[in-house]
Amino acid sequence: MLASAFEALLAALYLDQGIEITKQFLLPRLEPLAHNIISKRLFKDNKSRFQELAQAHDGITPSYRIANQEGPSHNREFTVEVLLGKLVAGRGHGRNKQTAEQDAAHAALVSRGWTE
């Protein structure tokens, strides 16, 4: 609820005062938080989060496989599946394998209810 209230406050400020005033309000509040997150490496990408949670909950290290690739070499689209054992836990798409793997891990996190 706090996040929704903050979002509403920002929207009201933007609609009433415009983008510059909203930035003047928001940036000083975000910069220390962003610095803390980056300097302490408190962020994790979807693949890292899914691997940690899969190992903790299921005792399995996920693996990734290319399910499909389409298009010419300069404009390829990859479909990747993330597997827990033989079970397809998620499927993702992207312009490169890494993006498709991240998307598949995100899909798996969502399907298992492991997102914030």
Summary of the structure (lengths in Angstrom):
residues: 116
radius of gyration: 19.2
end to end distance: 13.6
largest distance: 54.5
contacts: 302
relative contact order: 0.12
helix: 59%
strand: 21%
